[in-house]
Amino acid sequence: SAGNVILHYGANSEQNASAVHADIRLAISPNGLNFEDRGVVIQHDHPAVWGSRDELFPILTIHEKGRWIVYYLPNGILESGTLGVVWGEDYDQLTKSKRVASGIAAVKGWGTGSYARISADTFALFLSNLREGTIQAYTMSPKNPARFSRPIQTYQFEGVHQASIYLDHETSTWFLFYQGDSHYGVM
């Protein structure tokens, strides 16, 4: 936004004997190196946020046609590991929230997420699931960020724990950057 790097991240704000309390926070950088924390944008216990109660950890932010979309994973509750989404007209005004569904099923994940535009109104999304050792590929339209396609592909790579997938449109080449058992790599 206006040449800045926008970062939504999860941070513990409080801890007690039964809960951690992690909120979605915002940081902004003019250069991608030095970030200024702008505080909480989504509170872990806000009743209008799907999956709120204990912890919310954002895994992916998309800015498309004036809409900011942040996918997150709640933790410490029944919905743990089920993808949620908040969105709005500005990166710090995310006013709508839902559980993400693929057909009627909830979308599960635990780890990182990445995306690539594959047409004018369609994105491919890739979600790591450390609990299952998989990366699942879906498609979605920013017009309905809570609705994913059925899983298009499930990837499972030996020794890969988390991965981000990128598309180089100029060469039509897909890249998978991953964290392995004892190394980082590219496929």
C-alpha positions as CSV (number, residue, x, y, z in Angstrom):
1,S,0.0,0.0,0.0
2,A,1.5,3.3,-1.1
3,G,4.9,1.6,-1.6
4,N,4.9,0.1,1.9
5,V,5.2,-3.6,2.9
6,I,2.2,-4.6,5.0
7,L,2.6,-7.5,7.4
8,H,-0.2,-9.2,9.4
9,Y,1.3,-11.4,12.1
10,G,0.3,-13.3,15.2
11,A,1.7,-12.3,18.6
12,N,1.0,-13.4,22.1
13,S,-0.5,-10.5,24.1
14,E,-1.1,-12.3,27.4
15,Q,-0.7,-15.7,29.0
16,N,-2.4,-17.4,31.9
17,A,-2.7,-20.9,33.2
18,S,-5.3,-22.0,30.6
19,A,-4.8,-19.7,27.5
20,V,-2.2,-17.8,25.5
21,H,-4.2,-15.0,23.9
22,A,-2.6,-14.2,20.5
23,D,-4.0,-11.4,18.4
24,I,-3.5,-10.5,14.7
25,R,-1.2,-7.5,14.6
26,L,-0.1,-5.1,11.9
27,A,3.4,-3.9,11.0
28,I,4.4,-1.6,8.2
29,S,7.7,-1.1,6.5
30,P,8.9,1.4,3.8
31,N,11.7,-1.0,2.7
32,G,10.8,-4.5,3.9
33,L,13.6,-4.4,6.5
34,N,12.5,-2.0,9.2
35,F,9.0,-2.5,10.5
36,E,6.9,-0.3,12.7
37,D,4.3,-2.2,14.8
38,R,0.9,-0.6,14.4
39,G,-0.8,-2.7,17.1
40,V,-3.7,-5.2,17.2
41,V,-6.1,-5.2,14.2
42,I,-8.0,-8.3,15.2
43,Q,-8.5,-9.2,18.8
44,H,-8.3,-12.9,19.7
45,D,-11.6,-12.7,21.7
46,H,-13.6,-10.4,19.4
47,P,-17.1,-12.1,19.2
48,A,-17.6,-11.1,15.5
49,V,-14.4,-13.0,14.4
50,W,-14.9,-16.6,13.4
51,G,-12.9,-18.9,15.7
52,S,-12.1,-16.3,18.2
53,R,-11.4,-17.1,21.8
54,D,-7.7,-18.0,22.5
55,E,-5.3,-17.6,19.6
56,L,-5.4,-16.3,16.0
57,F,-2.4,-16.7,13.7
58,P,-2.5,-15.1,10.2
59,I,-0.8,-17.2,7.5
60,L,-1.6,-15.3,4.3
61,T,-2.5,-11.8,3.2
62,I,-3.9,-10.9,-0.2
63,H,-4.6,-7.3,-1.5
64,E,-6.8,-7.3,-4.5
65,K,-8.9,-4.6,-6.1
66,G,-9.2,-2.5,-3.0
67,R,-9.9,-5.5,-0.7
68,W,-7.6,-6.8,2.0
69,I,-8.0,-10.6,2.8
70,V,-6.2,-12.2,5.7
71,Y,-6.4,-16.0,6.2
72,Y,-5.7,-17.2,9.7
73,L,-5.7,-20.3,11.9
74,P,-7.3,-20.2,15.3
75,N,-5.7,-22.4,18.1
76,G,-6.6,-23.5,21.5
77,I,-10.3,-24.0,20.7
78,L,-12.4,-26.6,18.9
79,E,-11.8,-24.9,15.6
80,S,-8.0,-25.3,16.0
81,G,-6.4,-26.0,12.6
82,T,-9.5,-24.9,10.6
83,L,-8.9,-21.9,8.3
84,G,-10.7,-18.6,8.9
85,V,-10.7,-15.4,7.0
86,V,-11.2,-11.7,7.8
87,W,-11.4,-9.1,5.1
88,G,-12.2,-5.4,4.5
89,E,-11.5,-2.3,2.5
90,D,-8.3,-1.4,4.4
91,Y,-5.4,-3.4,5.9
92,D,-6.4,-2.2,9.4
93,Q,-10.2,-2.3,8.9
94,L,-10.9,-6.0,8.5
95,T,-14.6,-6.1,9.4
96,K,-16.0,-9.3,7.9
97,S,-15.1,-12.8,9.1
98,K,-16.0,-16.4,8.2
99,R,-14.9,-20.0,8.4
100,V,-13.3,-21.0,5.0
101,A,-15.1,-23.9,3.3
102,S,-14.3,-26.2,0.3
103,G,-17.7,-27.4,-0.8
104,I,-19.3,-28.0,2.6
105,A,-16.1,-29.1,4.4
106,A,-13.9,-26.9,6.5
107,V,-10.5,-26.2,5.1
108,K,-7.8,-27.6,7.4
109,G,-4.2,-26.4,7.8
110,W,-1.4,-25.9,10.2
111,G,1.6,-23.9,8.9
112,T,2.3,-21.5,6.1
113,G,0.3,-20.4,3.1
114,S,1.1,-18.9,-0.3
115,Y,-0.8,-17.9,-3.4
116,A,-0.4,-17.1,-7.1
117,R,-2.7,-15.3,-9.5
118,I,-3.7,-17.7,-12.2
119,S,-6.3,-15.6,-14.0
120,A,-7.9,-12.2,-13.8
121,D,-10.2,-13.2,-10.9
122,T,-8.7,-16.5,-9.7
123,F,-5.9,-17.3,-7.3
124,A,-4.3,-20.7,-6.5
125,L,-3.8,-21.1,-2.8
126,F,-1.4,-23.5,-1.1
127,L,-1.8,-24.5,2.5
128,S,0.8,-26.4,4.5
129,N,-0.6,-28.9,7.1
130,L,2.2,-29.9,9.4
131,R,-0.1,-32.2,11.3
132,E,-0.6,-34.3,8.2
133,G,2.6,-33.6,6.3
134,T,0.8,-32.2,3.3
135,I,0.4,-29.1,1.1
136,Q,-3.0,-28.7,-0.4
137,A,-3.8,-26.6,-3.5
138,Y,-7.1,-24.8,-3.9
139,T,-8.5,-22.0,-6.1
140,M,-10.5,-19.0,-4.9
141,S,-11.9,-15.7,-6.1
142,P,-11.4,-12.6,-4.0
143,K,-15.1,-11.8,-4.5
144,N,-15.8,-14.7,-2.1
145,P,-12.7,-15.2,0.0
146,A,-14.4,-17.8,2.3
147,R,-15.2,-20.2,-0.5
148,F,-12.4,-22.4,-1.9
149,S,-12.6,-25.0,-4.7
150,R,-12.4,-28.6,-3.8
151,P,-8.7,-29.6,-3.2
152,I,-7.1,-29.6,-6.7
153,Q,-3.9,-31.4,-5.6
154,T,-2.4,-32.7,-2.4
155,Y,1.4,-32.7,-2.3
156,Q,3.5,-34.7,0.1
157,F,7.3,-34.4,-0.1
158,E,9.6,-36.5,1.9
159,G,11.3,-34.4,4.6
160,V,9.4,-31.2,3.7
161,H,7.7,-29.6,6.7
162,Q,6.5,-26.2,5.4
163,A,6.5,-24.7,2.0
164,S,5.6,-21.6,0.0
165,I,4.8,-21.9,-3.7
166,Y,5.3,-19.1,-6.2
167,L,4.5,-18.7,-9.9
168,D,6.9,-16.8,-12.2
169,H,4.5,-15.6,-14.8
170,E,7.2,-14.5,-17.2
171,T,8.7,-18.0,-17.5
172,S,5.5,-19.9,-16.5
173,T,7.6,-21.7,-13.8
174,W,6.3,-22.8,-10.4
175,F,8.8,-22.7,-7.5
176,L,8.4,-24.5,-4.1
177,F,10.6,-23.0,-1.3
178,Y,10.6,-25.4,1.6
179,Q,11.9,-26.1,5.1
180,G,13.2,-29.6,5.4
181,D,14.4,-31.8,8.3
182,S,17.8,-30.0,8.5
183,H,17.9,-27.6,5.5
184,Y,16.0,-25.2,3.3
185,G,15.6,-25.8,-0.4
186,V,13.9,-25.0,-3.7
187,M,12.1,-27.3,-6.1
